[in-house]
Amino acid sequence: MKNLQEGAQNLLIFNSSGLNCAFPLEGVREVVPMASLSSPPGLPSGLAGFLDLRGTAIPILRMDRLLDLPEQQPGLHSPMIVLHGVLGPIGILAESVRGIERVTASQLLSIPAHGTFRGCATATLQLEGDLVHVLSPATLLEVNEARLLTDYSAMLQARHIHLEGGK
């Protein structure tokens, strides 16, 4: 992925759990309207469900749970941002999409290590008086993988305790 500090680039600006965020446009495949998501049993907490997008099952992540943000309840008009993933597309549940903005390197501000949302935020910028956190799709996917492992470990531990109690 292109370094955010090099030249100008387009960002997709959106809101999730009251937080203004952006993804580099080259990481975004498309934005789709809310649709019915399938939710199989045992779904990890970081996943909202799976979207059937033209015959492809796309996992939809919940940024609120991945980044410990305030709970976000999807609504009828909640958009989903579909990102290019390493193993296939992956989606992010958002509250709203603001639009695409072209920004220059001089507009991007560095952020302190404690304000990176688990390393997902790479920079911030001021846009019409709002602070926007520029997120790395790749790092967000790594955080999702870590959350999945934690959730599965907790499920296995609960199953182990249940089986031991049944003896």
Residue pairs with C-beta under 8 A, 6 or more apart in sequence:
1 24
1 26
1 27
1 136
1 137
1 138
2 9
2 24
2 26
4 24
4 105
4 108
4 122
4 123
4 134
5 105
5 108
5 123
6 105
7 104
7 105
8 102
8 103
8 104
8 105
9 24
9 25
9 26
9 102
9 103
10 24
10 25
10 26
10 100
10 101
10 102
10 103
11 22
11 23
11 24
11 25
11 100
11 101
11 102
11 103
11 132
11 134
12 22
12 23
12 24
12 25
12 28
12 31
12 81
12 97
12 99
12 100
13 20
13 21
13 22
13 97
13 98
13 99
13 100
13 101
13 127
13 132
14 20
14 21
14 22
14 23
14 79
14 81
14 94
14 95
14 96
14 97
14 98
15 21
15 94
15 95
15 96
15 97
15 98
16 63
16 64
16 69
16 72
16 92
16 93
16 94
16 95
17 63
17 64
17 67
17 69
17 70
17 71
17 72
17 95
18 69
18 70
18 95
19 69
19 133
20 98
20 127
20 130
20 131
20 132
20 133
21 63
21 132
21 133
21 134
21 135
22 101
22 125
22 132
22 133
22 134
22 135
23 81
23 83
23 134
23 135
23 137
24 134
24 137
25 100
27 83
27 84
27 137
27 138
28 81
28 82
28 83
28 84
28 137
29 82
29 83
29 84
29 89
30 82
31 79
31 80
31 81
31 82
31 97
32 51
32 53
32 79
32 80
32 82
32 91
33 77
33 79
33 80
34 74
34 75
34 76
34 77
34 78
34 79
34 80
35 51
35 52
35 80
37 48
37 49
37 50
37 51
37 60
38 49
38 50
38 52
38 57
39 48
39 49
39 50
40 50
42 155
43 49
44 147
44 148
44 151
44 152
45 62
45 65
45 147
45 151
46 61
46 62
46 65
46 66
46 144
46 147
46 148
46 151
47 59
47 60
47 61
47 62
48 60
48 61
48 62
48 74
48 93
49 60
50 57
50 58
50 59
50 60
51 57
51 58
51 60
51 80
51 91
52 58
53 82
53 89
56 88
56 89
58 82
58 88
58 89
58 90
58 91
59 90
59 91
60 80
60 90
60 91
60 92
60 93
61 90
61 91
61 92
61 93
61 140
61 144
62 72
62 93
63 69
63 72
63 92
63 93
63 94
63 140
64 70
64 71
64 72
65 147
66 118
66 140
66 143
66 144
66 147
67 117
67 118
67 120
67 143
72 93
72 95
74 93
75 95
78 93
78 94
78 95
79 94
79 96
79 97
80 91
80 92
80 93
80 94
81 91
81 92
81 94
81 97
82 89
82 90
82 91
83 89
83 90
83 91
83 92
83 137
83 141
84 137
85 137
85 141
86 138
86 141
90 141
90 144
92 140
101 127
103 125
107 125
107 126
108 123
108 124
108 125
108 134
109 123
109 124
109 125
109 126
110 123
111 121
111 122
111 123
111 124
111 133
115 121
116 122
117 133
117 135
118 139
118 143
119 136
119 139
119 142
119 143
120 135
120 136
120 139
120 140
120 143
121 133
121 134
121 135
121 136
122 134
122 135
122 136
122 139
123 134
124 131
124 132
124 133
124 134
125 131
125 132
125 134
126 132
